[in-house]
Amino acid sequence: MTDKDREDLRELDEIADRAGGYVSFFPDAKQHVDVRGILAYCKEKGIEPIDMTLREYNRFVTWDAV
């Protein structure tokens, strides 16, 4: 991902945040990701979200009960 791609993505995130949320890119509607939690975690750790391990990422994924 280039710096321009990151800037574009950050801009889209800010637009979505002002509109009240984020657009889900997951095909399963029962899966939810705490994007704000991920951003706070990455800021605390000093990393970019793309650099998270799967284990770190999965801490922020929840599923609706059937």
Residue, then its C-alpha position, 0 to 999 in steps of 0.5 A: m500500500t502506497d502512502k497515497d493509498r493510506e492517505d485516501l483510506r484515512e480520508l474515507d475513514e474520516i468521512a465515514d466517521r463524520a457520517g456516523g460509522y464505517v462501511s463494512f467490507f466483510p461479506d458476513a453481516k454477523q461479523h463485526v470489527d471494532v475499528r476504533g479499538i484497532l486504531a486506538y491499539c495501533k496508536e498505543k503500539g506505534i504501528e499501522p493497522i496493516d502491520m497487525t498480526l492475525r492474533e492481534y486483529n482477531r481480538f477486535v472481531t466479534w460474531d453475532a449469536v444465531 
